[in-house]
């Protein structure tokens, strides 16, 4: 009771629990380098009572996210953050609420790389929860704290949070969360789709060749789209160029294939045009 009260409501809980904080680390690249090659560009330590700690952690992470814009199924451009809001906030909330606070020598760490977001917390999975059943088995290591945080709307005590994380990542076409236990810690990793979203760079040799290639205005729009997304479909080409017929769009794209700008994959109905420079 006393431990929960201090962590939840004390003005300075770290007087009694000096490592019950959260540390946000932002790295440039996909690997944490050390020494002369250190690539740490943000190091933020959050020392607050648990509800305020979560609010501040949500704010910090939200401010570091990249937004991506792409053509949606309805023919309109959609802008979304690189990780679904529920998934990243659930990963953080679970780490803060369910960590093992009897492990005093380390803190919760959130590490952001170019291609993934990692949340590490002290303590392995509690009770009967295992890596192979955690989507459907619910167990609170800290039931009192969990009850209070549920009442404060930071979580829902239905045991469906992890399963919803998986479903929301899948719905966005992203890899499902990866949970790992190592030493005395639990880590969850959310991967973005950097490999397909990032802006492709054209090799210098191809840039020289491109200066000699004449593209129509329609094809130029498609080429800019290819540079960003790496591939294009017939429907996406038609959305970029309203009023163009299917036949004209296919002719334009086939002409780009003959210029060795794209390669064609798939049958006519589901054909994709993949940028060769990707």
N, C-alpha and C positions, 0 to 999 in steps of 0.2 A: 504494500500500500504506500509506504513512505517513498520507495524508489519511483513508483509510477507518478506520485504527486510532484516530486521534485522535477522529474523529466518533463512533465506536461505543463506545469504551472509556475515553477520557480523562475524568478527573474534572471538568476545566474546558476543554471543547473550544473555547469561545468566546474563549479567549486567542489562538488561532490563526485562528479563523473567527468574528469578532465578530457577524456577522449570520446565523449558521446556526441561529437560534432560531425559535420559532413564537409568533405573537402572536394571541391570541383576542380578538375585538372583538364585543361584543353591543350592538345598536342597538334602540331602541324605535321601532317603526314599520317601514316598508318602504323608506325612503330614508335615506342617511347625510347628516345635516345638519351644518353648520359654524357657527362664530361664535356669536351669541346663541341660535341655535336648535339648538345641538349636542344630539344625542339619544343620545350614547354612554353606556351605563350600565355596561358591564364592559370593562376593558382589562387582560388578563392576559398577561404575557410568560413563556414557558417556556424556560429556558436549562438544558438537561440533555443528557447523551449520548443518542444517537438512540433506543435502546430505552426508556429512562426517559422521554424526551420524549414518545414515543407513548403510554406508559401514562398519563402525567399529562394529555396532551391528550384521551385517551378519557374520563378521569374528569371533566375540566372541562366538556366538551361534554355528557356524559351528565347532569351536574347542572343543565344549563340547558334540557333538553328538557321539553316539555309532553306529558302523557299524555292520550289521548282514549279515551272509553268509548262504544261504540255496540253496537247489537243485531247479533249475528252471524248467519250463515246457519243455525246450529244452534239458534237461539232463545235463546241465552245471551248476556249482555253480555260484551264483550271489551274489554280495555284494552291499547292499544299506544302506543308513543312516536310522535312525529310523523314521524320518519325511521327506516327500517329500520336496525338495528344494523350489519349487514354493510356497507350502502351508505355510511353516514357514516364507518365506520372504514376502509374501503377507500380512500375519497377522501383521508382524512388520511394513511394509510400510503403511498399512491402519491406524495403531495406530499413527504413527508419522505424517502422512499427514492430517488425518481427526480428530485428537483430538481437544477438545475445549480449545484453548489457552487463552481464557478469564477466565479460572479457574486456578488461580495462585498457589493454596496451595498444589498441589501434582504433581507427575511426572508420566511418563509412566513406567510401570514395566513389565518385562518379568521374569516369575518364571518357573524354570525347576525342575521338580520332576522326580523320577525314571520312572513313568508311564505316564507322560503328560507334556505338555508345555502350559503355560498360558500367555496371553498378555493382560494387563489391561491398559486402557487409560481414561483420564478424558473426560466426556461428553457422553450423551446417543446417540442413533442413530439419525441422523439429518433428517430434512424435513419429507417427507412421508415414509421414510424407516422404516420398522418394522421388528421384528424378523421373522415373517411368510412370508415376501416378499423380504427379503434382497438379495436373490440369483438373483433376476431379476430386482429390482428397484435400480437405480443409482442416488445419490444425493451427491454433494460435499459441505461440510460445509465450506471449505476453497478453493474456486474455483481458486484463483490466485496461491496459493501454489501448488494446484493440477496440474494446467497448467504447471508451471515451472518444477515440478518433472516429469511430463509426457514427456516434452521436453528433460529432462536429462535421460530418459529411466528407471526411478525408478518405474514407473507404466504405465499402458495403460488406457486411458480415454474412455474405451468402456463399462464400467460397468459389465465386465464379470469376474473380478478377484475373487470375492467371490464364484461364481458358479464353476469356475475352481478349487478353493481350494477343494470344495466338491467332484468334479469329480476325482481329483488326489488322495485324501485320499481313496475314494472308490476303485479306480483302484489298490491301494496297499493292499486292504483288511483291511483297517483301519476304525475305527469309523469316521463318518463325523464330521466336526468341530462343537463345541457347543458354541453358542453365548448366553450371559446372560447380562441383564441390572440390576444393583443394585445401590442404592443410586444415585450418580451422575457419575457412571463409566460404561464402557462397557468392558466385558471380553470375549475373545475367547479362547477356550481350544482345543488343538490338543492332542489326545490320541495316544500313541504307542501301540504295542501289546506285552507288557512285559509279560503278563500272559502266552502266548503261546511261546514266543521266549526265555525267560530266561532259563538258565541252571538249570534243575531240580536237586534237592538234593536227594540222596538215603537215606532212613532211616537206622539207624545203624543196626536194626534187619535184614533188607533186604541185607545189605552189607555182613553180616555174612553168610546168605544163599547163596549169589552169589558166594562166594569162593568155594562152594561145587558143583556149576553147571558148567558143561563143555559145552562150546559153540564152534561151528566151526568158522573158520576165517570169513566166510560170515556172520554168525549170530552175531559175535562180532562187525563187522562193523555196522550192523543194530542196535545193542544195543547202540553203541556210538551215532548214529543218533537219536535214541529214547530219550536218555538222554538230547539231546539238543533241540529237537523239539516236543517231547511228543507223536508223532504218526508217522506212516510210511505207505505208500501204496505199492502195488505190483510193480508199475512202478518205484517208488523210490528205492525199494530193488534191482530191476534189474539194475538200473543205478549205484548203489553202487557196484554191482557184475556183471560186464560185462561177457557175455558168458553163463550165467545161464539161463536155460529154465523157462518158467512160472510155469511148474509143480514142478520143484525143489524149486523155490522160495516160492511157496505156502506151500510145505512140510516143508521147513525151518521155515516159519512163524507160521504154525500150531503147529510145535514142540515147539516153544517159547511160544505159548498160553498154551500148556499142562504143561509147566514149570511154569505157572502163571506169566510170564514176561509181557505178553500183553493180552488184551482182544479184541475180534473181533467184529466189528460193521459194519453193512451194508450187502447188497447182494453181491454175488460173483463178479459182474462186478465193483462195486464201493466200495469194501471192504476196511476198514481202520483197522489198528492194533494199538491200543492205549496202551501206556506204563502204566502199573498198578502203577508204582512208581511215576507218574506225579500227 
